[in-house]
Amino acid sequence: MQTRNISQTTNASLRLRDVMTRDPVYVGRDDSIQQAAKLMDDLNIGALPVCMNGRLEGMITDRDITVRCTAAGRNADAKVSEAMSTGTEWCREDDTVDDARAAMAERQIRRMPVVDRDNKLVGMVSLGDIATKSGEIEKTGDTFAEVSNPSAPDR
């Protein structure tokens, strides 16, 4: 499993711990995609972290379930591991909001897992969190525009 830290800089004062959503719900690799989809439906979200013993292993999205499982003819009992994305981008709770915003724009990510110093999942941060809790709506709007630019197909 490969995960990458989005930033090493710490210049600005507002930290992700100040704006993130704490204690996110997550699924495990061996949970079924039906369980993941049900949880997404219950929580009205489109992405879930995948963890083992609290450590981030990847992400699964509603799109992953549709494209990697449903389109391939897998049934609802298929494992999360068959649909999840690895190499997940993440940030630390003491990273700055500006660093997260820049990484989200560069990588076209709308939500990102947040880990602590022990690499345990402690939160999720979305562009919505940053916009509503940082007071920097204009900057976040610019980031949203960059995230929303169409990207080239990966085929």
N, C-alpha and C positions, 0 to 999 in steps of 0.2 A: 504494500500500500504506500502510495506517495501522497503527501499533502504538502502544501506550500504556504509559508507565511507571507502575507502581502506587504509587510512593511517593517522597517527597522528604525524609522525616524520618529522623533518625539518632540517636535517643536511647538505645536499648538497646545492650548490648555484644555480644550474640551476632549474628553476621552470617550471611547466606546462604552465603557462601563456606565457612563452618564446617560446614554441614549438607547442602549440595546434592550431587547426583551429578554428578561432573565428566565432561567430554568426551562429551556425549551423542551418540548416533547420530542422524543426520538424513537426510532425503530432499530431493531437488530438485523443483521445479515440473514438470519434464519427465519425471521418473521415472513409471513406470506404477503404477496403484493395486495391481496384482498384486505388484509389487516392494515397495511399502509394506506390504501385507498380509502378505507372506512375512516381511519383517523384523520386523513386530509379532509374528508367530507364533514366529519363532526366538528373539526376546528376551523373549517372554511379557509384552508391554506392549500398551496400547491406544491410545497416542498417540505421534506423532512430530513433532518440529519440522520445518518446511520452510525450507530456507536456500538462499541463493545467495552463493557466496564467503564462507561462514561467517556471513553476516548473516541474522537471523531475518526471514522473510517471512510466516509463518503457522504453523498446526498442521493436522495431519490425524489423525483418530481412526478407530478401527474403526467407530464409529457414522456418521461422515461417509461412509465408503466404502459402508456399507449403505444409508443414507438417500439420499445424493446420487447414487450411481452404480448400485448394484444395483437399487434400487427404480425408478430411471429407465430401466432396461434397458441401461445402458452395459456394455461388455465389459471384461474385465480389462486390456486395453491402454489404457484411458482414462488420461489424465494426472492426476497428483496435483493439478494446478491446477484440475481440474474438480470436485474434492471438498473441497479444503482450506478452512479458515476463515482469513480475514484479520482484521485488527483485533485481533490476538492480544494479550492481556494479558501483560506481562513484568515482570521486576524486575531490579535490578542486584545483582551479587555482594556489594556493600558495604551493601545495604539490610539492615535488621534482620529477624530472624525474626518479631518481633511485627508489623512492618509487613506482611510477606508473609502472615502468618496472618490479619490483619484484611482484607486485600484478597481473599484466597481465600474467606473467609466471606461478604463483601459480594457478590462476583461468582459465588459457587458454583462455584469452581474447585478441583479436587483436585491438579492438578499445573501447574507454571508454568515457562516457560523463564527462564533467568538469563543476562544479557548483561554484558559488561565495559564499561569506559569508552569503548571504540571501537565499541560496539553489536554486538560479535561474540558469538555463542552460546558460552557456556563451561560451562553446566550446566543441569540440571533440578532443581527442588525439588518434592517431593510432601508431602502431609500426613504420610505415613509417614516420610519423611526427618526432618521436623520433630519428630514424636513420638519417634522412636527416638534421634535424635542431640542433641536440645536438652534432654532430661530433663524437659520440661514436658508430660507425657502428659495431664494433666487439661485444660490450656488447649487442647491440640490436639484432645482429645475434644469439647470445646465447639465448636470450629471445624468439626469433622467433622459434628456435628449440624446446624450452620447451613448448611453446604454441601449437606447431604442433604435439607433441607426442599424439598418439591415446589415447583417454580416454575410459573408460568402458561405455557401453550403460546404459542409465538410465531406463531400463525396469525392 
